[in-house]
């Protein structure tokens, strides 16, 4: 009977042990658990950022290669356009090099005009944009007013 009561006492002590831990011990364990949770979250974030960076990097390289191919195609198309414009001067008394030079000059001026129009349009659109983040400034003003009221 004494052995049975001892085993019951041991069981009840084991069950009561977590409840009888001191508050500093519980807070220390809680702090450790929170730190492990934050550490695991940061590790997961690092892994996800690395994966996304690799994806964006490979996509960026692919876009750069595609852009270079498109740029070469655009350049060749412009050369063809310039030669096409130079054929418009075939009936003139100009020499063949002068016809080509005139065709390339007209094509270049055309692209300069189009580029200038695009730049001016975007510049005027950007001039109208307010660069001050209004919502953030409003929130900061509210916080400032709240701090003044609290202090």
C-alpha positions, 0 to 999 in steps of 0.5 A, a space after each residue: 500500500 505504501 508503494 502504491 501511495 508513493 507511485 501516486 505521489 510521484 505521478 502527481 508530482 510529475 503532473 504538478 511539475 509544469 504548474 510549479 515552475 517559477 514565473 522567470 523559468 516560464 518567461 525564459 522558456 517563452 522567450 526561447 520559444 519565441 526566438 526559435 520561432 522568429 529564427 525559423 521564420 527568418 530562415 524560411 524568409 531567406 530561403 524564399 528570397 533566394 529562390 525568388 532571386 534565382 527565378 528573377 535572375 534567370 528571367 532577367 537574363 532571358 529578358 536581356 537576351 531577348 532584348 538584345 535579339 530584338 534590338 538587332 532586329 530593330 537595327 536591321 529593320 531600320 537599315 532596311 527602312 533607310 535603304 527603302 527611303 534611299 530608293 525614293 531618290 533613285 530618279 534624282 541626279 544624286 550619286 548612290 552614296 548620296 542617296 543612301 546618306 539621304 535615306 539614312 538621314 531622313 530615317 534618323 530624323 524621323 526617329 529623333 522626332 518620335 523620340 522627342 515627342 515620347 520624351 516630352 509626353 512622359 516628362 509632362 506626365 511625370 511633372 504632374 505626379 506628386 512625389 509626396 506620399 500623402 497617406 504616409 504624411 497624414 499618418 505621421 501627422 496623426 502619430 505626432 498629434 497623438 504623441 503630443 496629446 499623450 505627453 
